[in-house]
Amino acid sequence: MNPEEIKALEKEVKKTKRLANEQASVLHDLIEDKLPEGYQEIMPVAQATYDACLAWADANKKLLAAVAAQA
């Protein structure tokens, strides 16, 4: 991979990490402010948080593999 492609992967990792953190904040707010009344929101919010973290993990894995291949 060329340096521009590595930079694009780094940008994707930062973006997906930010999105995962934002979704984790939504889950935290649900726990802190809406439970037990908002219990029906747990599954969709938890799934969205999981999906966001999985997207970050996938992007990070690609970046680490690309960096390792450069070495």
Backbone bond lengths (Angstrom), bond angles and torsions (degrees), N, CA, C in turn:
res aa  C-N    CA-C-N  psi(-1)  N-CA   C-N-CA  omega(-1)  CA-C   N-CA-C  phi
1 M - - - 1.455 - - 1.521 109.52 -
2 N 1.297 113.98 145.05 1.457 117.75 178.46 1.532 110.13 -87.16
3 P 1.316 117.90 166.58 1.467 121.16 -177.48 1.535 113.62 -58.21
4 E 1.313 117.77 -32.67 1.467 120.25 178.79 1.529 111.21 -67.24
5 E 1.319 116.44 -38.62 1.466 120.27 178.42 1.528 110.58 -68.32
6 I 1.318 116.99 -39.10 1.473 121.04 176.51 1.523 109.43 -62.57
7 K 1.320 116.41 -44.38 1.460 120.97 179.36 1.533 110.78 -61.13
8 A 1.325 116.91 -39.27 1.469 121.16 177.74 1.529 110.39 -64.45
9 L 1.324 117.07 -40.39 1.465 120.40 176.84 1.526 110.99 -64.74
10 E 1.326 116.57 -41.15 1.470 119.83 177.75 1.520 110.28 -61.12
11 K 1.313 116.74 -41.36 1.461 121.29 178.82 1.535 110.54 -63.37
12 E 1.331 116.04 -41.09 1.463 120.37 178.90 1.525 111.00 -64.69
13 V 1.330 117.12 -39.89 1.469 120.60 178.12 1.527 109.68 -62.93
14 K 1.313 117.47 -45.01 1.471 120.44 179.28 1.525 111.15 -62.25
15 K 1.329 115.87 -42.06 1.469 120.14 -179.49 1.529 110.90 -64.41
16 T 1.336 116.36 -48.05 1.464 118.86 -178.05 1.523 111.50 -67.66
17 K 1.334 117.35 -31.88 1.465 119.61 176.90 1.527 110.27 -67.66
18 R 1.332 116.35 -41.13 1.464 119.78 177.82 1.530 110.27 -62.04
19 L 1.334 116.84 -44.04 1.465 120.63 179.68 1.530 111.19 -64.54
20 A 1.324 116.93 -38.70 1.466 120.27 177.71 1.526 110.60 -64.96
21 N 1.327 116.61 -41.11 1.463 120.05 177.80 1.527 111.76 -65.17
22 E 1.322 116.67 -38.91 1.464 120.08 177.47 1.531 110.54 -63.59
23 Q 1.322 116.07 -42.28 1.462 119.21 -179.77 1.526 110.54 -69.12
24 A 1.326 117.48 -35.87 1.466 120.62 175.93 1.524 110.24 -62.42
25 S 1.322 116.43 -34.45 1.458 120.85 177.36 1.528 111.06 -65.81
26 V 1.327 116.14 -38.78 1.466 120.04 176.91 1.532 109.89 -62.35
27 L 1.324 115.75 -43.65 1.465 119.98 178.26 1.527 110.75 -63.35
28 H 1.310 116.45 -42.36 1.470 120.65 178.26 1.527 110.64 -60.92
29 D 1.330 116.61 -45.64 1.467 120.12 179.39 1.522 111.58 -61.69
30 L 1.319 116.36 -38.84 1.459 120.17 176.90 1.521 110.13 -59.94
31 I 1.306 115.93 -46.71 1.468 120.55 -178.43 1.527 110.82 -64.56
32 E 1.322 116.10 -45.21 1.456 120.66 -175.62 1.533 113.59 -73.07
33 D 1.324 116.74 -38.20 1.463 119.42 -167.25 1.526 115.54 -111.55
34 K 1.312 118.80 -22.99 1.462 118.98 -168.96 1.522 115.11 -116.33
35 L 1.312 117.64 -9.52 1.463 118.54 -179.28 1.515 110.36 -90.47
36 P 1.275 119.68 147.61 1.457 128.38 7.25 1.536 114.24 -86.36
37 E 1.337 118.08 -11.35 1.460 119.80 -175.62 1.525 112.79 -60.68
38 G 1.309 118.00 -33.89 1.457 121.58 -176.84 1.512 114.44 -92.22
39 Y 1.331 116.28 25.99 1.461 120.43 -175.09 1.526 113.32 -56.65
40 Q 1.323 117.87 -27.76 1.466 120.21 -178.28 1.531 112.18 -70.64
41 E 1.306 117.18 -15.12 1.462 121.13 178.54 1.531 112.32 -85.24
42 I 1.318 117.30 -11.81 1.464 120.38 -174.09 1.524 112.04 -57.60
43 M 1.308 118.33 -52.59 1.464 120.70 -174.02 1.529 113.14 -63.50
44 P 1.334 119.86 -48.83 1.463 117.63 179.72 1.529 113.37 -65.16
45 V 1.318 117.13 -37.87 1.465 119.94 179.13 1.525 109.97 -69.47
46 A 1.312 116.88 -41.99 1.466 120.04 178.10 1.527 110.67 -63.41
47 Q 1.324 118.08 -40.88 1.463 120.97 179.12 1.521 110.91 -64.72
48 A 1.327 116.89 -42.16 1.461 120.54 178.34 1.528 110.81 -63.63
49 T 1.327 116.67 -37.94 1.466 120.89 177.66 1.520 110.43 -66.47
50 Y 1.307 116.54 -44.74 1.464 121.09 177.61 1.526 110.56 -59.76
51 D 1.326 116.92 -46.54 1.468 121.17 -179.45 1.526 111.54 -61.59
52 A 1.318 116.84 -40.55 1.466 120.89 179.12 1.529 110.46 -65.92
53 C 1.312 117.15 -41.18 1.468 120.55 178.35 1.527 110.71 -67.94
54 L 1.314 117.29 -36.97 1.456 121.20 177.84 1.532 110.53 -65.16
55 A 1.324 116.97 -40.25 1.468 120.85 177.33 1.524 110.22 -61.32
56 W 1.340 116.36 -42.32 1.472 119.51 176.56 1.532 110.50 -62.74
57 A 1.319 117.28 -45.67 1.464 120.77 -178.13 1.528 111.01 -60.65
58 D 1.322 116.80 -41.34 1.464 120.52 178.64 1.528 111.01 -64.64
59 A 1.328 116.57 -45.56 1.467 120.64 179.61 1.525 110.37 -63.38
60 N 1.321 116.81 -42.34 1.459 120.95 -179.89 1.531 111.06 -64.93
61 K 1.309 116.85 -39.26 1.461 121.37 178.52 1.534 110.39 -62.01
62 K 1.321 116.66 -43.09 1.475 120.77 177.84 1.517 110.91 -62.37
63 L 1.324 115.87 -42.86 1.467 119.69 179.70 1.519 110.82 -63.32
64 L 1.320 117.30 -47.23 1.459 120.94 -178.90 1.528 111.19 -61.53
65 A 1.326 116.63 -39.11 1.467 120.23 178.36 1.522 110.92 -66.29
66 A 1.316 116.54 -39.89 1.468 120.53 179.79 1.524 111.21 -67.01
67 V 1.323 116.19 -40.90 1.468 120.43 178.56 1.524 110.17 -66.52
68 A 1.322 116.65 -41.15 1.469 120.70 179.65 1.533 110.42 -64.33
69 A 1.322 116.23 -37.35 1.462 120.33 -179.96 1.534 111.29 -67.65
70 Q 1.321 116.54 -26.06 1.459 121.90 178.88 1.532 111.16 -72.82
71 A 1.328 115.85 -29.35 1.473 120.28 -174.53 1.506 113.61 -73.20
